[in-house]
């Protein structure tokens, strides 16, 4: 007899070890879109994607454990016999059913400490440790694409360009304005002044006005920041703007959305509460992105990641502390979805990292590599040498 855990591991290993050969036969798609969503603060993967069928789940999660599927409105949304989604993630659940969402679990960067700053640096730099970095892995990927003649524009939906997009390759940035609007007559006068006195500023102003026109009313009332309950709610204006940029015929093909507010040390809640509100906002924002993209959704891959997961057990303030492995989401019309991709380690005490965390069995760089290889035809050697230096032994996930 083969138990479920063995089957899960075998299935995941086949995914992890599948050869790169099929990528060479993929048809290049100049319209392929990629959206990276970074959730800063450490999303609790065991809450977002609860392993409700795991024997140790209820005992370890205590008051944060969710009801099994079929037990009312606050119950887990079933994915398979082991995993489900938090009940706030109804739109993601529908995407999963439509084959537009893959859920990845027990994933992490190589980082094994518990600092937000260092964890985010490793996530975005794509290196083994938070050492000084010349920039981010997505910027390096864009530079490598440009060398092949496949130059693609990218935009950061954030108040400043996040590390993952920093580097030698030029990118744009946009964020909802916090200032009162300026009337068109004033803007026309400023533009005319710049055109006669400073052509460089004139070009930058024209670019900014074009971006504002593309984003439309997405920036009205937009609010940035990582505190409070804004972890999900702040995504809506960014998702709307990102979709409008990506759907434009002359717009960028790659976007990064950067949202904070996922640190849940206290009063986290289970089916209801602070984290549920954040997840509901995330779910709504990702659905907004899909809706606004319209037919472009079919060419889109969207990856949602965080710097690390959280502890398995509840802490003394009814929350969770910084952990190790967590979950990620890969959604889009171009995604081979309807799957949970997990080499599941289990939650028995002997299986936990340092006796307290979900153990990482999949390197997030394997996910990043798989998306870049299949979406943009970047070669394995380039990914291991230039995009993620020193990662030659990390084999890309395939058939994503």
C-alpha positions in Angstrom: 0.0 0.0 0.0 1.2 3.5 -0.8 0.1 6.2 1.6 -1.1 9.6 0.5 2.0 11.5 1.6 4.2 9.2 -0.5 2.0 9.7 -3.5 2.1 13.5 -3.0 5.9 13.4 -2.7 6.2 11.2 -5.8 3.9 13.4 -7.8 5.7 16.6 -6.7 9.1 15.1 -7.5 8.0 14.3 -11.0 7.1 17.9 -11.4 10.3 19.1 -9.9 12.5 16.8 -11.9 10.8 17.0 -15.3 13.2 17.8 -18.1 13.5 21.2 -19.8 13.2 19.6 -23.3 9.6 20.7 -23.9 10.5 24.4 -23.4 12.5 24.3 -26.7 9.3 23.5 -28.5 7.2 26.3 -26.9 6.0 29.0 -29.3 7.4 32.4 -28.4 4.6 34.8 -27.4 5.5 38.5 -27.7 2.2 39.4 -25.9 2.9 37.3 -22.9 2.2 39.2 -19.7 3.7 38.6 -16.3 2.6 40.1 -13.0 4.5 39.6 -9.7 2.6 40.4 -6.5 4.8 40.7 -3.4 3.0 40.4 -0.1 5.3 42.0 2.5 5.2 40.9 6.1 5.0 37.2 5.8 1.7 35.7 4.7 0.6 32.7 6.9 0.5 30.0 4.3 -1.1 27.5 6.7 -4.1 29.9 7.0 -4.3 30.9 3.3 -3.9 27.3 2.1 -4.8 25.1 5.2 -3.8 21.4 5.0 -7.1 20.4 6.6 -6.5 16.7 5.8 -3.2 16.7 7.7 -3.5 14.6 10.9 -1.6 17.2 13.0 -3.3 20.3 11.6 -6.1 20.9 14.2 -4.0 20.1 17.2 -1.1 22.4 16.1 -3.2 25.3 14.8 -5.5 25.4 17.8 -7.8 28.4 17.7 -6.6 29.3 14.2 -7.7 26.0 12.7 -10.5 26.3 10.1 -13.4 23.9 9.7 -13.2 21.2 7.2 -15.0 21.6 3.8 -18.8 21.3 4.0 -19.1 22.6 7.6 -20.7 25.9 6.9 -19.7 29.3 5.5 -16.5 29.6 7.5 -15.2 26.3 6.3 -12.2 25.6 4.1 -12.8 25.7 0.3 -11.8 22.3 -0.8 -9.0 21.9 -3.4 -8.3 18.2 -2.9 -8.3 15.7 0.0 -5.5 17.4 1.8 -5.5 21.1 0.9 -8.1 23.9 0.7 -8.3 27.6 0.5 -9.3 30.1 3.2 -13.0 30.8 3.0 -12.2 34.5 2.1 -10.5 33.3 -1.2 -13.7 32.6 -3.2 -12.5 34.2 -6.4 -9.2 32.2 -6.3 -11.2 29.1 -5.6 -13.2 29.7 -8.8 -10.0 30.3 -10.8 -8.7 27.0 -9.4 -11.9 25.3 -10.7 -11.5 26.9 -14.1 -7.9 25.7 -14.4 -6.5 29.2 -14.0 -4.8 28.8 -10.6 -2.1 26.6 -9.3 -1.3 26.6 -5.6 2.2 26.0 -4.4 2.9 24.9 -0.8 5.9 24.3 1.4 7.8 26.9 -0.7 10.5 29.3 0.5 13.6 31.2 -0.5 17.0 29.9 0.7 16.7 32.3 3.7 16.2 30.6 7.1 16.3 33.4 9.6 13.4 35.6 10.6 14.1 39.2 9.6 11.6 40.9 7.3 14.3 43.1 5.8 16.7 40.3 5.0 13.9 37.9 3.9 12.6 40.4 1.4 16.1 41.1 0.2 16.7 37.4 -0.6 13.3 37.1 -2.2 13.9 40.0 -4.5 17.6 39.7 -5.2 17.2 36.0 -6.1 20.4 35.1 -4.2 21.3 32.6 -1.5 21.7 35.2 1.3 21.0 38.9 2.0 24.4 39.9 0.8 24.9 43.1 -1.1 23.1 42.9 -4.4 23.5 44.8 -7.6 19.8 44.6 -8.2 16.8 42.3 -8.5 16.3 39.0 -10.4 13.5 40.4 -12.5 15.6 43.4 -13.7 18.4 41.0 -14.6 15.8 38.8 -16.5 14.7 41.9 -18.5 18.3 42.7 -19.3 18.9 39.2 -20.6 15.7 39.3 -22.7 16.8 42.5 -24.3 20.1 40.9 -25.3 18.1 38.4 -27.3 16.1 41.2 -29.0 13.0 40.6 -26.9 13.0 43.9 -25.0 10.0 44.2 -22.8 8.9 47.2 -20.7 8.1 46.8 -17.0 6.4 48.9 -14.5 6.3 48.9 -10.7 3.0 49.7 -9.0 4.5 51.1 -5.9 5.7 54.3 -4.3 9.3 53.4 -5.2 10.7 50.8 -7.4 11.1 47.6 -5.4 14.5 45.8 -5.3 13.3 43.0 -7.6 13.0 45.5 -10.5 16.1 47.6 -9.6 19.2 47.3 -11.8 20.7 48.5 -15.1 17.5 47.9 -17.1 15.3 51.0 -17.1 11.8 50.5 -15.7 8.8 52.7 -14.9 6.9 53.2 -11.7 3.4 54.4 -10.8 1.5 54.9 -7.6 -1.9 56.5 -6.7 -1.5 60.2 -6.0 -2.0 61.4 -2.5 -2.2 65.0 -3.7 -5.2 67.0 -5.0 -5.7 66.8 -8.8 -4.3 69.5 -11.1 -6.6 71.0 -13.7 -5.7 70.5 -17.4 -5.0 74.2 -18.1 -2.3 74.3 -15.4 -0.7 71.1 -16.8 -0.7 72.5 -20.3 1.1 75.6 -19.1 3.6 73.6 -17.2 4.2 71.4 -20.2 4.7 74.4 -22.5 7.2 75.9 -20.0 9.2 72.7 -19.8 9.2 72.3 -23.6 11.0 75.7 -23.9 13.3 75.5 -20.9 14.0 71.8 -20.1 13.2 69.2 -22.8 14.2 66.3 -20.5 11.6 67.4 -17.9 9.1 67.9 -20.7 9.5 64.3 -21.8 9.2 63.0 -18.2 6.0 65.1 -17.7 4.6 63.7 -21.0 5.3 60.2 -19.9 3.7 60.8 -16.5 0.6 62.3 -18.0 0.3 59.4 -20.5 0.6 57.0 -17.5 -2.1 58.9 -15.6 -4.4 58.7 -18.7 -3.8 55.0 -19.0 -4.5 54.4 -15.3 -7.6 56.5 -15.5 -9.5 56.7 -12.2 -7.5 53.9 -10.6 -5.4 56.5 -8.8 -8.4 58.4 -7.3 -8.4 57.9 -3.6 -5.6 55.3 -3.7 -3.8 54.6 -0.5 -0.5 53.0 -0.1 1.3 51.7 3.0 1.7 48.5 4.8 0.0 48.9 8.1 -3.4 48.3 9.6 -5.9 46.3 7.6 -4.7 47.7 4.3 -2.8 44.5 3.4 -5.6 43.5 1.0 -7.6 46.7 0.5 -4.7 48.6 -0.9 -4.4 46.2 -3.8 -7.5 47.3 -5.6 -6.3 50.6 -7.1 -2.9 49.0 -8.0 -4.5 46.0 -9.6 -6.8 48.2 -11.7 -3.9 50.4 -12.8 -1.7 47.4 -13.6 -4.4 45.8 -15.7 -4.8 49.0 -17.7 -1.1 49.4 -18.3 -0.8 45.7 -19.4 -3.9 45.8 -21.6 -2.7 48.8 -23.5 -1.3 47.9 -27.0 1.8 50.0 -26.3 2.0 49.4 -22.6 4.4 47.3 -20.5 4.2 43.5 -20.5 5.6 43.0 -17.0 4.3 44.5 -13.8 5.2 44.3 -10.1 2.6 45.1 -7.4 3.9 45.7 -4.0 1.7 45.6 -0.9 2.4 45.4 2.8 0.4 44.5 5.9 0.8 40.7 6.2 2.6 40.5 9.5 0.0 38.9 11.9 1.7 38.6 15.3 -1.5 39.3 17.2 -5.3 38.7 16.9 -4.9 37.0 13.5 -8.3 35.3 13.5 -9.4 32.2 11.7 -12.4 32.2 9.4 -13.1 35.8 10.5 -10.8 38.5 11.8 -7.8 40.6 10.7 -6.2 38.1 8.3 -9.5 37.2 6.8 -10.1 40.8 5.9 -6.7 41.0 4.3 -7.3 37.8 2.3 -10.7 39.0 1.2 -9.0 42.2 -0.1 -6.4 40.2 -1.9 -9.0 37.9 -3.4 -11.0 40.9 -4.6 -7.9 42.7 -6.0 -6.7 39.7 -8.0 -10.2 39.3 -9.4 -10.2 43.0 -10.3 -7.0 42.4 -12.2 -8.5 39.5 -14.1 -11.7 41.5 -15.0 -9.8 44.6 -16.1 -7.4 42.7 -18.3 -10.3 41.2 -20.3 -9.1 39.1 -23.2 -5.4 39.9 -22.2 -6.0 37.6 -19.2 -5.5 34.7 -21.6 -1.9 35.7 -22.1 -1.2 36.5 -18.4 0.7 34.7 -15.7 0.5 36.2 -12.2 2.7 35.0 -9.3 1.9 35.9 -5.7 4.7 35.5 -3.2 5.8 36.5 0.3 9.2 36.6 2.1 8.5 33.7 4.5 5.7 31.8 6.1 4.7 31.8 9.8 5.0 29.4 12.7 2.7 26.4 12.8 1.6 27.0 16.4 -0.4 30.0 17.8 1.6 32.4 19.9 0.5 34.0 23.2 -1.2 36.9 21.5 -3.5 34.8 19.3 -1.3 35.3 16.2 1.7 33.7 14.6 5.4 34.5 14.5 7.9 34.6 11.7 8.4 31.2 10.1 9.9 29.5 7.1 7.9 27.8 4.4 4.6 29.1 3.2 2.5 29.2 0.0 2.5 30.9 -3.3 -0.2 31.4 -6.0 0.3 31.2 -9.8 -2.8 32.5 -11.6 -3.8 33.5 -15.1 -5.3 32.4 -18.4 -1.9 31.1 -19.5 -1.5 29.0 -16.4 -1.7 25.2 -16.4 -3.9 25.4 -13.3 -6.3 23.4 -11.2 -3.4 21.8 -9.2 -1.7 21.9 -5.9 2.1 21.6 -6.4 3.6 20.5 -3.1 6.3 18.1 -1.9 4.4 18.1 1.4 6.7 17.5 4.4 4.0 17.0 6.9 3.4 18.7 10.3 4.6 16.0 12.7 7.2 17.4 15.1 10.0 15.4 13.5 9.1 17.1 10.1 9.1 20.7 11.2 11.9 23.1 10.7 13.5 23.8 14.1 10.5 22.2 15.7 8.2 25.1 14.9 7.9 25.9 11.2 6.6 24.2 8.0 9.7 22.9 6.4 10.6 24.2 2.9 10.7 21.5 0.2 10.6 23.7 -2.9 12.9 26.7 -3.6 11.0 29.7 -4.8 13.7 30.3 -7.4 12.6 27.0 -9.0 9.2 28.7 -9.5 10.6 31.9 -10.7 12.9 30.0 -13.2 10.0 27.9 -14.4 7.8 31.0 -15.2 10.7 32.9 -16.9 11.7 29.8 -19.0 8.2 29.0 -20.2 6.8 32.5 -20.6 9.9 34.2 -22.0 12.1 31.4 -23.3 15.0 32.3 -21.1 17.6 29.4 -21.3 18.4 27.3 -18.2 22.1 28.3 -18.4 21.1 32.0 -18.4 18.8 31.6 -15.5 21.4 29.8 -13.4 24.3 32.1 -14.3 23.0 35.6 -14.9 19.4 35.9 -13.5 19.9 33.8 -10.3 23.7 33.6 -9.8 24.9 30.5 -8.0 21.6 28.7 -8.5 22.7 26.1 -11.0 21.6 23.2 -8.8 18.1 24.6 -8.4 16.1 23.1 -11.2 13.1 24.9 -12.6 9.6 23.7 -12.1 8.1 22.8 -15.5 4.7 22.7 -17.1 3.5 25.7 -15.1 
